[in-house]
Amino acid sequence: MTGSAFFPWGEIEPEKLTVTKGEESLILTGDPHGHHARRCGKCFSLLYWTGYEGKIRLPYGSLIDEPALKPSAHMFVASKAPWYEILDDLPQHDEDPWS
């Protein structure tokens, strides 16, 4: 999905999310009234998707400003690249701890 070893993302309430440019070209994939994602209509980059408890999940790479929230855990550690060594003290989860 990201072409890298990492996919940092954060959550926000939908009413706090503002798309500042190109909103008319976004593509919705999935159920508009359930789980769905919004992608760029030109390059198909993932801009945000529905999370849990009504929140929206945003890839940090799509943000202009530095996110206020910092990483709080590593997930899918069981399938990480064998050459990558985790060197911080954040909790590590073999799979998705929130599913």
N, CA and C atoms as an extended XYZ file, in Angstrom:
297
Properties=species:S:1:pos:R:3:atomname:S:1:resname:S:1:resid:I:1 pbc="F F F"
N         0.823       -1.200        0.000 N   MET     1
C         0.000        0.000        0.000 CA  MET     1
C         0.863        1.259        0.000 C   MET     1
N         2.012        1.197        0.683 N   THR     2
C         2.832        2.399        0.783 CA  THR     2
C         4.153        2.287        0.033 C   THR     2
N         4.543        1.087       -0.342 N   GLY     3
C         5.824        0.895       -0.993 CA  GLY     3
C         6.997        1.023       -0.037 C   GLY     3
N         6.730        0.948        1.264 N   SER     4
C         7.795        1.073        2.247 CA  SER     4
C         7.552        0.116        3.406 C   SER     4
N         8.474        0.104        4.339 N   ALA     5
C         8.348       -0.763        5.512 CA  ALA     5
C         7.412       -0.173        6.552 C   ALA     5
N         6.957        1.058        6.349 N   PHE     6
C         6.182        1.743        7.376 CA  PHE     6
C         4.884        2.312        6.810 C   PHE     6
N         3.902        2.436        7.674 N   PHE     7
C         2.641        3.068        7.297 CA  PHE     7
C         2.104        3.810        8.516 C   PHE     7
N         2.752        4.911        8.914 N   PRO     8
C         2.262        5.653       10.080 CA  PRO     8
C         0.949        6.362        9.749 C   PRO     8
N         0.001        6.249       10.677 N   TRP     9
C        -1.289        6.909       10.495 CA  TRP     9
C        -1.827        7.335       11.848 C   TRP     9
N        -2.746        8.277       11.797 N   GLY    10
C        -3.403        8.758       12.998 CA  GLY    10
C        -4.901        8.815       12.781 C   GLY    10
N        -5.629        9.086       13.837 N   GLU    11
C        -7.091        9.156       13.752 CA  GLU    11
C        -7.579       10.546       14.130 C   GLU    11
N        -8.708       10.921       13.532 N   ILE    12
C        -9.313       12.228       13.780 CA  ILE    12
C       -10.824       12.094       13.617 C   ILE    12
N       -11.562       12.953       14.279 N   GLU    13
C       -13.001       12.987       14.098 CA  GLU    13
C       -13.290       13.554       12.702 C   GLU    13
N       -14.260       12.974       11.979 N   PRO    14
C       -14.543       13.412       10.600 CA  PRO    14
C       -14.807       14.909       10.477 C   PRO    14
N       -15.468       15.495       11.446 N   GLU    15
C       -15.795       16.925       11.357 CA  GLU    15
C       -14.564       17.822       11.488 C   GLU    15
N       -13.443       17.270       11.946 N   LYS    16
C       -12.217       18.049       12.075 CA  LYS    16
C       -11.315       17.938       10.842 C   LYS    16
N       -11.666       17.063        9.909 N   LEU    17
C       -10.867       16.856        8.702 CA  LEU    17
C       -11.273       17.860        7.630 C   LEU    17
N       -10.292       18.550        7.051 N   THR    18
C       -10.546       19.481        5.960 CA  THR    18
C        -9.620       19.149        4.806 C   THR    18
N       -10.203       18.862        3.654 N   VAL    19
C        -9.424       18.688        2.438 CA  VAL    19
C        -9.304       20.077        1.837 C   VAL    19
N        -8.083       20.560        1.683 N   THR    20
C        -7.881       21.952        1.262 CA  THR    20
C        -7.809       22.138       -0.243 C   THR    20
N        -7.600       21.043       -0.979 N   LYS    21
C        -7.491       21.175       -2.427 CA  LYS    21
C        -7.828       19.844       -3.086 C   LYS    21
N        -8.598       19.867       -4.161 N   GLY    22
C        -8.872       18.683       -4.951 CA  GLY    22
C        -9.968       17.778       -4.451 C   GLY    22
N       -10.782       18.235       -3.519 N   GLU    23
C       -11.831       17.377       -2.956 CA  GLU    23
C       -12.773       16.847       -4.033 C   GLU    23
N       -13.023       17.645       -5.054 N   GLU    24
C       -13.945       17.233       -6.122 CA  GLU    24
C       -13.412       16.062       -6.943 C   GLU    24
N       -12.112       15.793       -6.865 N   SER    25
C       -11.541       14.697       -7.651 CA  SER    25
C       -11.331       13.426       -6.835 C   SER    25
N       -11.744       13.420       -5.566 N   LEU    26
C       -11.548       12.233       -4.733 CA  LEU    26
C       -12.480       11.103       -5.156 C   LEU    26
N       -11.971        9.887       -5.052 N   ILE    27
C       -12.730        8.684       -5.368 CA  ILE    27
C       -13.051        7.970       -4.064 C   ILE    27
N       -14.287        7.518       -3.924 N   LEU    28
C       -14.692        6.736       -2.763 CA  LEU    28
C       -14.670        5.268       -3.155 C   LEU    28
N       -13.990        4.444       -2.355 N   THR    29
C       -14.031        2.998       -2.549 CA  THR    29
C       -14.625        2.378       -1.295 C   THR    29
N       -15.540        1.443       -1.471 N   GLY    30
C       -16.204        0.813       -0.342 CA  GLY    30
C       -17.619        1.318       -0.179 C   GLY    30
N       -18.164        1.142        0.989 N   ASP    31
C       -19.544        1.515        1.314 CA  ASP    31
C       -19.574        2.947        1.846 C   ASP    31
N       -20.225        3.886        1.141 N   PRO    32
C       -20.238        5.274        1.614 CA  PRO    32
C       -20.869        5.448        2.993 C   PRO    32
N       -21.709        4.490        3.407 N   HIS    33
C       -22.364        4.566        4.721 CA  HIS    33
C       -21.721        3.614        5.731 C   HIS    33
N       -20.654        2.940        5.312 N   GLY    34
C       -19.936        2.005        6.178 CA  GLY    34
C       -18.441        2.216        6.014 C   GLY    34
N       -17.701        1.122        5.984 N   HIS    35
C       -16.248        1.225        5.826 CA  HIS    35
C       -15.905        1.610        4.396 C   HIS    35
N       -15.122        2.661        4.257 N   HIS    36
C       -14.728        3.139        2.932 CA  HIS    36
C       -13.406        3.892        3.011 C   HIS    36
N       -12.881        4.194        1.844 N   ALA    37
C       -11.643        4.969        1.741 CA  ALA    37
C       -11.844        6.066        0.708 C   ALA    37
N       -11.072        7.116        0.836 N   ARG    38
C       -11.037        8.192       -0.155 CA  ARG    38
C        -9.643        8.214       -0.743 C   ARG    38
N        -9.591        8.234       -2.072 N   ARG    39
C        -8.327        8.218       -2.795 CA  ARG    39
C        -8.286        9.363       -3.790 C   ARG    39
N        -7.087        9.759       -4.149 N   CYS    40
C        -6.897       10.772       -5.174 CA  CYS    40
C        -7.370       10.204       -6.510 C   CYS    40
N        -8.190       10.962       -7.226 N   GLY    41
C        -8.686       10.513       -8.509 CA  GLY    41
C        -7.641       10.537       -9.607 C   GLY    41
N        -6.522       11.181       -9.370 N   LYS    42
C        -5.462       11.258      -10.385 CA  LYS    42
C        -4.407       10.172      -10.196 C   LYS    42
N        -3.925        9.987       -8.975 N   CYS    43
C        -2.842        9.018       -8.744 CA  CYS    43
C        -3.274        7.827       -7.891 C   CYS    43
N        -4.505        7.839       -7.385 N   PHE    44
C        -5.098        6.780       -6.567 CA  PHE    44
C        -4.428        6.632       -5.200 C   PHE    44
N        -3.674        7.630       -4.760 N   SER    45
C        -3.074        7.591       -3.423 CA  SER    45
C        -4.159        7.568       -2.359 C   SER    45
N        -3.938        6.802       -1.320 N   LEU    46
C        -4.868        6.729       -0.201 CA  LEU    46
C        -4.749        8.004        0.624 C   LEU    46
N        -5.850        8.726        0.785 N   LEU    47
C        -5.840        9.961        1.576 CA  LEU    47
C        -6.417        9.758        2.962 C   LEU    47
N        -7.468        8.970        3.083 N   TYR    48
C        -7.998        8.618        4.398 CA  TYR    48
C        -9.008        7.488        4.252 C   TYR    48
N        -9.325        6.849        5.375 N   TRP    49
C       -10.295        5.773        5.379 CA  TRP    49
C       -11.000        5.738        6.721 C   TRP    49
N       -12.124        5.041        6.773 N   THR    50
C       -12.886        4.951        8.008 CA  THR    50
C       -12.138        4.060        8.991 C   THR    50
N       -12.173        4.478       10.246 N   GLY    51
C       -11.540        3.710       11.305 CA  GLY    51
C       -12.615        3.117       12.195 C   GLY    51
N       -12.336        3.101       13.471 N   TYR    52
C       -13.282        2.563       14.447 CA  TYR    52
C       -13.835        3.712       15.282 C   TYR    52
N       -14.964        3.475       15.867 N   GLU    53
C       -15.610        4.453       16.742 CA  GLU    53
C       -15.898        5.763       16.003 C   GLU    53
N       -16.192        5.666       14.688 N   GLY    54
C       -16.570        6.834       13.908 CA  GLY    54
C       -15.443        7.754       13.495 C   GLY    54
N       -14.214        7.369       13.767 N   LYS    55
C       -13.079        8.235       13.416 CA  LYS    55
C       -12.577        7.942       12.007 C   LYS    55
N       -11.780        8.861       11.497 N   ILE    56
C       -11.154        8.745       10.192 CA  ILE    56
C        -9.660        8.495       10.418 C   ILE    56
N        -9.085        7.606        9.636 N   ARG    57
C        -7.657        7.330        9.724 CA  ARG    57
C        -6.950        8.008        8.549 C   ARG    57
N        -5.846        8.676        8.874 N   LEU    58
C        -5.086        9.434        7.874 CA  LEU    58
C        -3.647        8.963        7.824 C   LEU    58
N        -3.134        8.647        6.624 N   PRO    59
C        -1.706        8.365        6.521 CA  PRO    59
C        -0.926        9.656        6.776 C   PRO    59
N         0.059        9.594        7.649 N   TYR    60
C         0.813       10.806        7.974 CA  TYR    60
C         1.517       11.402        6.753 C   TYR    60
N         1.832       10.575        5.770 N   GLY    61
C         2.489       11.073        4.573 CA  GLY    61
C         1.631       12.001        3.740 C   GLY    61
N         0.321       12.039        3.998 N   SER    62
C        -0.566       12.920        3.230 CA  SER    62
C        -0.771       14.274        3.902 C   SER    62
N        -0.183       14.479        5.072 N   LEU    63
C        -0.385       15.723        5.815 CA  LEU    63
C         0.631       16.787        5.428 C   LEU    63
N         0.202       18.025        5.475 N   ILE    64
C         1.110       19.148        5.238 CA  ILE    64
C         1.867       19.473        6.517 C   ILE    64
N         1.149       19.565        7.633 N   ASP    65
C         1.754       19.904        8.922 CA  ASP    65
C         2.216       18.639        9.650 C   ASP    65
N         3.164       18.815       10.561 N   GLU    66
C         3.615       17.708       11.391 CA  GLU    66
C         2.474       17.257       12.289 C   GLU    66
N         2.206       15.953       12.365 N   PRO    67
C         1.108       15.490       13.215 CA  PRO    67
C         1.419       15.694       14.694 C   PRO    67
N         0.384       16.016       15.461 N   ALA    68
C         0.541       16.204       16.903 CA  ALA    68
C         0.738       14.863       17.607 C   ALA    68
N         0.136       13.809       17.072 N   LEU    69
C         0.262       12.490       17.676 CA  LEU    69
C         1.485       11.781       17.123 C   LEU    69
N         2.226       11.148       17.986 N   LYS    70
C         3.404       10.381       17.605 CA  LYS    70
C         3.062        8.891       17.660 C   LYS    70
N         3.838        8.041       17.012 N   PRO    71
C         3.564        6.604       17.062 CA  PRO    71
C         3.464        6.097       18.497 C   PRO    71
N         2.519        5.169       18.706 N   SER    72
C         2.314        4.635       20.049 CA  SER    72
C         2.553        3.132       20.123 C   SER    72
N         2.706        2.465       18.968 N   ALA    73
C         2.925        1.015       18.958 CA  ALA    73
C         3.357        0.587       17.560 C   ALA    73
N         3.881       -0.627       17.485 N   HIS    74
C         4.190       -1.283       16.211 CA  HIS    74
C         3.183       -2.407       16.045 C   HIS    74
N         2.593       -2.516       14.861 N   MET    75
C         1.673       -3.623       14.619 CA  MET    75
C         2.124       -4.412       13.396 C   MET    75
N         1.666       -5.646       13.288 N   PHE    76
C         2.056       -6.586       12.236 CA  PHE    76
C         3.555       -6.900       12.298 C   PHE    76
N         4.087       -6.917       13.507 N   VAL    77
C         5.506       -7.190       13.706 CA  VAL    77
C         5.853       -8.615       13.250 C   VAL    77
N         4.915       -9.535       13.340 N   ALA    78
C         5.179      -10.924       12.946 CA  ALA    78
C         5.522      -11.037       11.464 C   ALA    78
N         5.072      -10.083       10.657 N   SER    79
C         5.349      -10.162        9.219 CA  SER    79
C         6.257       -9.033        8.731 C   SER    79
N         6.974       -8.390        9.645 N   LYS    80
C         7.879       -7.311        9.235 CA  LYS    80
C         9.040       -7.885        8.434 C   LYS    80
N         9.703       -7.038        7.683 N   ALA    81
C        10.865       -7.467        6.922 CA  ALA    81
C        11.938       -7.982        7.881 C   ALA    81
N        12.544       -9.120        7.595 N   PRO    82
C        13.527       -9.689        8.520 CA  PRO    82
C        14.761       -8.806        8.704 C   PRO    82
N        15.029       -7.935        7.772 N   TRP    83
C        16.198       -7.057        7.866 CA  TRP    83
C        15.948       -5.816        8.707 C   TRP    83
N        14.667       -5.560        9.077 N   TYR    84
C        14.379       -4.361        9.858 CA  TYR    84
C        14.393       -4.691       11.338 C   TYR    84
N        15.186       -3.944       12.102 N   GLU    85
C        15.293       -4.134       13.541 CA  GLU    85
C        14.579       -2.979       14.244 C   GLU    85
N        13.620       -3.289       15.104 N   ILE    86
C        12.903       -2.271       15.875 CA  ILE    86
C        13.770       -1.906       17.068 C   ILE    86
N        14.119       -0.632       17.174 N   LEU    87
C        15.066       -0.206       18.202 CA  LEU    87
C        14.457        0.664       19.298 C   LEU    87
N        13.155        0.917       19.234 N   ASP    88
C        12.545        1.738       20.286 CA  ASP    88
C        11.827        0.849       21.292 C   ASP    88
N        11.253        1.471       22.314 N   ASP    89
C        10.588        0.734       23.388 CA  ASP    89
C         9.069        0.711       23.257 C   ASP    89
N         8.527        1.069       22.092 N   LEU    90
C         7.074        1.054       21.905 CA  LEU    90
C         6.555       -0.379       21.942 C   LEU    90
N         5.303       -0.572       22.367 N   PRO    91
C         4.719       -1.923       22.359 CA  PRO    91
C         4.732       -2.510       20.944 C   PRO    91
N         4.923       -3.819       20.862 N   GLN    92
C         4.944       -4.510       19.574 CA  GLN    92
C         3.831       -5.553       19.548 C   GLN    92
N         3.064       -5.553       18.462 N   HIS    93
C         1.947       -6.483       18.294 CA  HIS    93
C         2.167       -7.291       17.019 C   HIS    93
N         1.998       -8.600       17.111 N   ASP    94
C         2.182       -9.453       15.932 CA  ASP    94
C         1.153       -9.158       14.853 C   ASP    94
N        -0.054       -8.777       15.255 N   GLU    95
C        -1.122       -8.472       14.306 CA  GLU    95
C        -1.753       -7.137       14.689 C   GLU    95
N        -2.963       -6.897       14.216 N   ASP    96
C        -3.699       -5.673       14.525 CA  ASP    96
C        -4.297       -5.804       15.937 C   ASP    96
N        -3.811       -5.038       16.903 N   PRO    97
C        -4.313       -5.186       18.271 CA  PRO    97
C        -5.721       -4.645       18.467 C   PRO    97
N        -6.251       -3.923       17.510 N   TRP    98
C        -7.567       -3.308       17.660 CA  TRP    98
C        -8.666       -4.035       16.885 C   TRP    98
N        -8.340       -5.141       16.247 N   SER    99
C        -9.386       -5.830       15.471 CA  SER    99
C       -10.063       -6.884       16.298 C   SER    99
